Amino acid sequence: MNKNGKLIINQIAIIGPGLIGSSLGLALKRNRICKNIIGIDKCKKNLIDAIKNKSIDFGYHKIDGRLTNTDVYFICTPVSQLNSVVEQLIPFLKNNAVITDVGSVKNVFRKELISKVNEIGFLVPAHPIAGTEFSGAKNARLDMFFNRWCIITPVNRKILGVKLIKSIWKKIGMMVATMSPEEHDKIMSITSHLPHLIAFTIVGSALNYSKKEKKQLLNFSAGGFKDFTRIASSDPKMWRDIFLSNRKDILKTLEVFIKNLNSFKDLIQHERSSQIINFIKKTKKIRKEIVKLE
């Protein structure tokens, strides 16, 4: 904070300025939170796109000594790369620097890395619940995070870093909640990871049809199927990482879903008309409750 109480950070580094990272850069700039934003990405084209759309000021291909003046690091890479990136950042951390992330799985950071970071600064895992089916800096959106939830999952009792990350996400228009990494991953397995798994499976089922039948499926697909195709066009590597990193909770959730699916199959098979209606009524009620919260 400056003397006027405004949140101004000298330098932020975004490791992986893709869809989420570049959208974050745009939001940080719009709200004048940061003086300089550095983007780190091995992909030359993505860095060029991020500089072109002004989501970052400078772009580098690797983590090195040019980052030593950075105050906050946002890791926006696939989940499988989080620990590796933290490990690479540690030698260049200045006192009280903050490392945070945007990953959809939170119980992934290695304990020894958490300890090493917290000897120098702060590690504050976070998950802004936002995104689209697109990827890359070229698809960045200024309004990506507005009026959406961000979940912060503190890994220790050092609150200064948590306060700063909360302030940043709130400043760009997000609502912020805190919970344990375990609670977060369980919730996401139900509300996000399972729906994506179902979408991939349903759209993948189209592969079982002949070429002629596939064409008919596409020509006459209604809104429901098209919604699934939109979700199923999400980034494959990102979702592979999510499924494998949160496999424990996803498998438990999947078991419950398969049980319910088999029960519904049984209702159809035995023509249980009233029970089908009751089941659908229950789901409609849940849908109404969700809409009220939006």
KENUGU-261371 format. One record per residue (C-alpha): residue number from 1; residue in one letter; x, y, z. Coordinates in Angstrom, 1 decimal. Each point is the difference from the previous one (the first is absolute). Last residue first. Layout:
BEGIN
{pt NUM, 'A', {X, Y, Z}}
...
REM end
This chain:
BEGIN
{pt 294, 'E', {-25.4, -16.2, -8.8}}
{pt 293, 'L', {-1.2, -1.4, 3.3}}
{pt 292, 'K', {-3.6, -0.1, -1.0}}
{pt 291, 'V', {0.9, -1.9, -3.2}}
{pt 290, 'I', {1.6, -2.7, 2.1}}
{pt 289, 'E', {-3.1, -0.4, 2.1}}
{pt 288, 'K', {-2.1, -0.3, -3.1}}
{pt 287, 'R', {2.3, -2.7, -1.4}}
{pt 286, 'I', {-0.3, -2.0, 3.3}}
{pt 285, 'K', {-3.8, 0.1, -0.3}}
{pt 284, 'K', {0.2, -1.1, -3.6}}
{pt 283, 'T', {2.1, -3.0, 1.1}}
{pt 282, 'K', {-2.6, -1.0, 2.5}}
{pt 281, 'K', {-2.8, 0.3, -2.6}}
{pt 280, 'I', {2.0, -2.2, -2.4}}
{pt 279, 'F', {0.3, -2.8, 2.6}}
{pt 278, 'N', {-3.7, 0.2, 0.8}}
{pt 277, 'I', {-1.0, -0.2, -3.6}}
{pt 276, 'I', {2.2, -3.1, -0.5}}
{pt 275, 'Q', {-1.5, -1.5, 3.1}}
{pt 274, 'S', {-3.6, 0.6, -1.4}}
{pt 273, 'S', {0.8, -1.7, -3.3}}
{pt 272, 'R', {1.9, -3.1, 1.2}}
{pt 271, 'E', {0.2, -1.5, -3.5}}
{pt 270, 'H', {2.1, -3.0, 1.1}}
{pt 269, 'Q', {2.9, 0.9, -2.3}}
{pt 268, 'I', {-0.4, 3.7, 0.6}}
{pt 267, 'L', {0.1, -0.3, 3.8}}
{pt 266, 'D', {3.0, -2.5, -0.3}}
{pt 265, 'K', {1.9, 2.5, -2.1}}
{pt 264, 'F', {-0.6, 2.6, 2.7}}
{pt 263, 'S', {1.4, -2.3, 2.6}}
{pt 262, 'N', {3.0, -0.8, -2.2}}
{pt 261, 'L', {0.6, 3.8, -0.4}}
{pt 260, 'N', {-0.3, 0.5, 3.7}}
{pt 259, 'K', {2.6, -2.7, 0.7}}
{pt 258, 'I', {2.2, 1.3, -2.8}}
{pt 257, 'F', {-0.1, 3.5, 1.5}}
{pt 256, 'V', {0.8, -1.2, 3.5}}
{pt 255, 'E', {3.0, -2.0, -1.3}}
{pt 254, 'L', {1.1, 3.1, -2.1}}
{pt 253, 'T', {0.1, 2.1, 3.1}}
{pt 252, 'K', {2.3, -2.4, 1.7}}
{pt 251, 'L', {2.2, -0.3, -3.1}}
{pt 250, 'I', {0.1, 3.8, -0.3}}
{pt 249, 'D', {1.1, 0.4, 3.6}}
{pt 248, 'K', {2.9, -2.3, -0.3}}
{pt 247, 'R', {0.8, 1.0, -3.6}}
{pt 246, 'N', {0.6, 3.6, 0.9}}
{pt 245, 'S', {3.5, 0.3, -1.7}}
{pt 244, 'L', {-0.9, -2.5, -2.7}}
{pt 243, 'F', {-3.3, 1.6, -1.1}}
{pt 242, 'I', {1.4, 3.5, 0.3}}
{pt 241, 'D', {3.2, -0.8, -2.0}}
{pt 240, 'R', {-2.0, -1.7, -2.8}}
{pt 239, 'W', {-2.2, 3.1, 0.1}}
{pt 238, 'M', {2.8, 2.4, -0.6}}
{pt 237, 'K', {1.5, -2.2, -2.7}}
{pt 236, 'P', {-3.3, -0.3, -1.9}}
{pt 235, 'D', {-0.9, 3.8, -0.1}}
{pt 234, 'S', {-3.8, 0.3, -0.1}}
{pt 233, 'S', {-2.0, -1.1, -3.1}}
{pt 232, 'A', {-2.0, -2.4, 2.1}}
{pt 231, 'I', {-1.7, 3.0, 1.8}}
{pt 230, 'R', {-1.3, 1.4, -3.3}}
{pt 229, 'T', {-1.0, -3.5, -1.2}}
{pt 228, 'F', {-2.0, -0.5, 3.2}}
{pt 227, 'D', {-1.9, 3.2, -0.6}}
{pt 226, 'K', {-0.7, -1.0, -3.6}}
{pt 225, 'F', {-1.5, -3.3, 1.3}}
{pt 224, 'G', {-2.4, 1.8, 2.3}}
{pt 223, 'G', {-0.9, 2.7, -2.6}}
{pt 222, 'A', {-1.2, -2.4, -2.6}}
{pt 221, 'S', {2.0, -2.1, -2.5}}
{pt 220, 'F', {-1.8, -0.5, -3.3}}
{pt 219, 'N', {2.8, 0.7, -2.4}}
{pt 218, 'L', {2.8, -1.2, 2.3}}
{pt 217, 'L', {-1.7, -3.4, 0.7}}
{pt 216, 'Q', {-1.0, -0.3, -3.6}}
{pt 215, 'K', {3.6, 0.4, -1.1}}
{pt 214, 'K', {1.1, -2.6, 2.6}}
{pt 213, 'E', {-2.6, -2.4, -1.4}}
{pt 212, 'K', {1.4, 0.2, -3.5}}
{pt 211, 'K', {3.6, -0.5, 1.3}}
{pt 210, 'S', {-1.0, -3.0, 2.1}}
{pt 209, 'Y', {-0.6, 0.3, 3.7}}
{pt 208, 'N', {2.3, -1.0, 2.9}}
{pt 207, 'L', {2.0, 3.2, -0.3}}
{pt 206, 'A', {-3.1, 1.9, 1.2}}
{pt 205, 'S', {0.6, -1.6, 3.4}}
{pt 204, 'G', {3.0, 2.4, 0.3}}
{pt 203, 'V', {-2.5, 2.9, 0.3}}
{pt 202, 'I', {-1.6, -1.8, 2.9}}
{pt 201, 'T', {3.3, -1.0, 1.6}}
{pt 200, 'F', {1.7, 3.4, -0.2}}
{pt 199, 'A', {-3.2, 1.7, 1.4}}
{pt 198, 'I', {-0.2, -2.5, 2.9}}
{pt 197, 'L', {3.6, 0.6, 0.9}}
{pt 196, 'H', {-0.6, 3.7, -0.2}}
{pt 195, 'P', {-3.0, -0.3, 2.3}}
{pt 194, 'L', {2.0, -2.2, 2.4}}
{pt 193, 'H', {2.9, 2.6, 0.3}}
{pt 192, 'S', {-2.1, 3.1, 0.6}}
{pt 191, 'T', {-2.7, -0.2, 2.7}}
{pt 190, 'I', {0.6, -3.5, 1.4}}
{pt 189, 'S', {3.8, -0.3, -0.1}}
{pt 188, 'M', {0.2, 3.7, 0.7}}
{pt 187, 'I', {-1.7, -0.5, 3.4}}
{pt 186, 'K', {2.4, -2.8, 1.1}}
{pt 185, 'D', {3.0, 2.0, -1.2}}
{pt 184, 'H', {-1.0, 3.1, 1.9}}
{pt 183, 'E', {-0.7, -1.9, 3.3}}
{pt 182, 'E', {3.5, -1.7, -0.2}}
{pt 181, 'P', {1.8, 3.3, -0.7}}
{pt 180, 'S', {-1.7, 1.6, 3.0}}
{pt 179, 'M', {-2.4, 2.9, -0.4}}
{pt 178, 'T', {0.0, 3.7, -0.7}}
{pt 177, 'A', {-2.5, 2.0, -2.0}}
{pt 176, 'V', {0.4, 3.0, -2.3}}
{pt 175, 'M', {-2.4, 1.8, -2.3}}
{pt 174, 'M', {1.7, 1.3, -3.1}}
{pt 173, 'G', {0.0, 3.5, -1.5}}
{pt 172, 'I', {3.6, 0.8, -0.8}}
{pt 171, 'K', {0.6, 1.6, 3.4}}
{pt 170, 'K', {-1.4, -3.1, 1.8}}
{pt 169, 'W', {2.6, -2.2, -1.7}}
{pt 168, 'I', {2.8, 2.3, 1.0}}
{pt 167, 'S', {-1.2, 0.6, 3.5}}
{pt 166, 'K', {-0.3, -3.8, 0.7}}
{pt 165, 'I', {3.5, -0.5, -1.3}}
{pt 164, 'L', {1.3, 2.7, 2.3}}
{pt 163, 'K', {-1.9, -1.3, 3.1}}
{pt 162, 'V', {1.2, -3.6, -0.6}}
{pt 161, 'G', {3.6, 1.2, -0.2}}
{pt 160, 'L', {-0.3, 1.8, 3.3}}
{pt 159, 'I', {-1.8, -2.9, 1.7}}
{pt 158, 'K', {2.8, -2.4, 0.8}}
{pt 157, 'R', {-2.0, -2.8, 1.7}}
{pt 156, 'N', {0.8, -2.8, -2.5}}
{pt 155, 'V', {-1.2, -1.5, -3.3}}
{pt 154, 'P', {-2.7, 2.5, -0.7}}
{pt 153, 'T', {-2.6, -1.1, -2.6}}
{pt 152, 'I', {-1.4, 3.0, -1.8}}
{pt 151, 'I', {-3.1, -0.4, -2.1}}
{pt 150, 'C', {-0.9, 2.6, -2.6}}
{pt 149, 'W', {-3.6, 0.5, -1.0}}
{pt 148, 'R', {-1.3, 1.9, -3.0}}
{pt 147, 'N', {-1.5, 3.5, -0.1}}
{pt 146, 'F', {2.7, 1.2, -2.5}}
{pt 145, 'F', {2.7, -2.6, -0.7}}
{pt 144, 'M', {0.0, -0.3, -3.8}}
{pt 143, 'D', {-1.1, 3.6, -0.7}}
{pt 142, 'L', {3.3, 1.0, -1.6}}
{pt 141, 'R', {0.0, -3.0, -2.2}}
{pt 140, 'A', {3.1, -1.9, -1.4}}
{pt 139, 'N', {-0.6, -2.1, -3.1}}
{pt 138, 'K', {3.3, 1.0, -1.7}}
{pt 137, 'A', {1.8, -0.9, 3.2}}
{pt 136, 'G', {-0.7, -3.7, -0.5}}
{pt 135, 'S', {-3.0, -2.3, 0.6}}
{pt 134, 'F', {-3.6, -0.3, -0.8}}
{pt 133, 'E', {-2.8, -1.9, 1.8}}
{pt 132, 'T', {-0.4, 2.9, 2.3}}
{pt 131, 'G', {1.3, 0.9, 3.5}}
{pt 130, 'A', {-0.9, 0.9, 3.5}}
{pt 129, 'I', {0.1, -1.4, 3.5}}
{pt 128, 'P', {3.0, 2.0, 1.3}}
{pt 127, 'H', {1.9, -2.7, 1.9}}
{pt 126, 'A', {2.6, 1.0, 2.6}}
{pt 125, 'P', {3.1, -1.5, 1.7}}
{pt 124, 'V', {1.9, 2.6, 2.2}}
{pt 123, 'L', {3.7, -0.7, 0.4}}
{pt 122, 'F', {1.6, 2.8, 2.0}}
{pt 121, 'G', {3.5, 1.5, 0.4}}
{pt 120, 'I', {3.5, -1.2, 0.8}}
{pt 119, 'E', {-0.4, -2.8, 2.5}}
{pt 118, 'N', {-3.5, -0.5, -1.3}}
{pt 117, 'V', {1.3, -1.0, -3.5}}
{pt 116, 'K', {2.2, -2.7, 1.5}}
{pt 115, 'S', {-2.8, -1.4, 2.2}}
{pt 114, 'I', {-2.5, -0.1, -2.8}}
{pt 113, 'L', {2.7, -1.7, -2.2}}
{pt 112, 'E', {0.6, -2.7, 2.7}}
{pt 111, 'K', {-3.8, -0.6, 0.3}}
{pt 110, 'R', {-0.4, -0.7, -3.7}}
{pt 109, 'F', {-2.9, 2.0, -1.6}}
{pt 108, 'V', {-2.8, -2.1, -1.4}}
{pt 107, 'N', {-3.1, 0.3, 2.3}}
{pt 106, 'K', {-1.3, 3.0, -2.1}}
{pt 105, 'V', {-1.5, -1.3, -3.2}}
{pt 104, 'S', {-1.5, 2.5, -2.5}}
{pt 103, 'G', {3.2, 2.0, -0.2}}
{pt 102, 'V', {0.2, 3.8, 0.2}}
{pt 101, 'D', {3.3, 0.4, 1.8}}
{pt 100, 'T', {1.7, 2.0, 2.7}}
{pt 99, 'I', {3.6, 0.9, 1.0}}
{pt 98, 'V', {0.5, 3.0, 2.2}}
{pt 97, 'A', {3.2, 1.9, 0.5}}
{pt 96, 'N', {0.7, 0.9, 3.7}}
{pt 95, 'N', {3.8, 0.0, -0.4}}
{pt 94, 'K', {1.1, -0.4, -3.6}}
{pt 93, 'L', {-0.5, -3.3, -1.9}}
{pt 92, 'F', {2.5, -0.8, -2.8}}
{pt 91, 'P', {1.3, -3.4, 1.3}}
{pt 90, 'I', {-3.6, -1.1, 0.9}}
{pt 89, 'L', {-1.5, 0.6, -3.5}}
{pt 88, 'Q', {1.3, -3.2, -1.7}}
{pt 87, 'E', {-1.4, -2.2, 2.8}}
{pt 86, 'V', {-3.4, 1.8, -0.2}}
{pt 85, 'V', {-0.1, -0.7, -3.7}}
{pt 84, 'S', {0.7, -3.7, 0.5}}
{pt 83, 'N', {-2.6, -0.2, 2.7}}
{pt 82, 'L', {-2.7, 1.6, -2.2}}
{pt 81, 'Q', {0.8, -1.9, -3.3}}
{pt 80, 'S', {-2.6, -2.8, 0.4}}
{pt 79, 'V', {-2.7, 2.7, 0.6}}
{pt 78, 'P', {0.3, 1.5, -3.4}}
{pt 77, 'T', {1.6, 3.5, 0.1}}
{pt 76, 'C', {-1.4, 3.2, 1.4}}
{pt 75, 'I', {2.5, 0.6, 2.8}}
{pt 74, 'F', {-0.6, 3.5, 1.2}}
{pt 73, 'Y', {3.2, 1.5, 1.6}}
{pt 72, 'V', {-0.2, 3.0, 2.2}}
{pt 71, 'D', {2.7, 2.5, 1.1}}
{pt 70, 'T', {2.4, -0.5, -2.9}}
{pt 69, 'N', {3.4, 1.8, 0.4}}
{pt 68, 'T', {1.9, -3.3, -0.5}}
{pt 67, 'L', {-1.7, -0.9, -3.3}}
{pt 66, 'R', {2.8, 0.9, -2.4}}
{pt 65, 'G', {2.1, -2.5, 1.9}}
{pt 64, 'D', {-1.6, -3.0, -1.8}}
{pt 63, 'I', {-3.3, -1.7, -0.9}}
{pt 62, 'K', {-0.1, -0.6, -3.8}}
{pt 61, 'H', {-1.4, 1.2, -3.3}}
{pt 60, 'Y', {-0.4, 3.7, 0.9}}
{pt 59, 'G', {-2.7, 2.5, -0.8}}
{pt 58, 'F', {-0.3, 3.6, 1.1}}
{pt 57, 'D', {-3.0, 2.3, 0.5}}
{pt 56, 'I', {-2.8, -2.6, 0.4}}
{pt 55, 'S', {-3.7, -0.1, -0.8}}
{pt 54, 'K', {0.6, 2.6, -2.7}}
{pt 53, 'N', {-1.8, -1.9, -2.8}}
{pt 52, 'K', {3.1, 0.0, -2.1}}
{pt 51, 'I', {2.2, -1.0, 3.0}}
{pt 50, 'A', {-2.1, -3.0, 0.8}}
{pt 49, 'D', {-0.2, -1.0, -3.7}}
{pt 48, 'I', {3.8, 0.3, -0.3}}
{pt 47, 'L', {0.4, -2.2, 3.1}}
{pt 46, 'N', {-2.4, -2.6, -1.4}}
{pt 45, 'K', {2.0, -0.1, -3.3}}
{pt 44, 'K', {3.3, -0.5, 1.8}}
{pt 43, 'C', {-1.2, -3.0, 2.1}}
{pt 42, 'K', {2.4, -0.5, 2.8}}
{pt 41, 'D', {-2.0, 2.4, 2.1}}
{pt 40, 'I', {0.8, 2.5, 2.7}}
{pt 39, 'G', {-2.0, 3.3, 0.1}}
{pt 38, 'I', {1.2, 3.1, 1.9}}
{pt 37, 'I', {-2.5, 2.6, 1.3}}
{pt 36, 'N', {1.2, 3.4, 1.1}}
{pt 35, 'K', {-1.7, 2.8, 1.9}}
{pt 34, 'C', {-2.7, -2.2, 1.6}}
{pt 33, 'I', {-3.5, 0.5, 1.4}}
{pt 32, 'R', {-1.2, 2.6, -2.5}}
{pt 31, 'N', {-3.5, -1.6, -0.2}}
{pt 30, 'R', {0.2, -0.3, -3.8}}
{pt 29, 'K', {3.5, -1.2, 0.3}}
{pt 28, 'L', {-0.7, -2.8, 2.4}}
{pt 27, 'A', {-3.1, -1.0, -2.0}}
{pt 26, 'L', {2.0, -0.3, -3.2}}
{pt 25, 'G', {2.8, -2.0, 1.7}}
{pt 24, 'L', {-2.6, -2.4, 1.5}}
{pt 23, 'S', {-1.5, -0.5, -3.5}}
{pt 22, 'S', {3.5, -0.8, -1.1}}
{pt 21, 'G', {0.6, -2.6, 2.7}}
{pt 20, 'I', {-3.5, -1.6, -0.4}}
{pt 19, 'L', {0.2, -0.4, -3.8}}
{pt 18, 'G', {3.8, -0.5, -0.2}}
{pt 17, 'P', {2.6, 2.1, 1.9}}
{pt 16, 'G', {1.9, -3.0, 1.4}}
{pt 15, 'I', {2.0, 1.2, 2.9}}
{pt 14, 'I', {-1.5, 3.5, 0.7}}
{pt 13, 'A', {2.5, 2.2, 1.8}}
{pt 12, 'I', {-1.1, 3.0, 2.0}}
{pt 11, 'Q', {2.1, 3.1, 0.6}}
{pt 10, 'N', {-0.5, 3.3, 2.0}}
{pt 9, 'I', {-3.3, -0.9, 1.7}}
{pt 8, 'I', {-2.6, 2.8, 0.5}}
{pt 7, 'L', {-3.0, -0.6, 2.2}}
{pt 6, 'K', {-1.3, 3.5, 0.9}}
{pt 5, 'G', {-0.1, 1.1, 3.7}}
{pt 4, 'N', {1.1, 3.6, -0.9}}
{pt 3, 'K', {3.5, -0.6, 1.5}}
{pt 2, 'N', {0.5, -2.9, -2.4}}
{pt 1, 'M', {-1.2, -3.6, 0.7}}
REM end
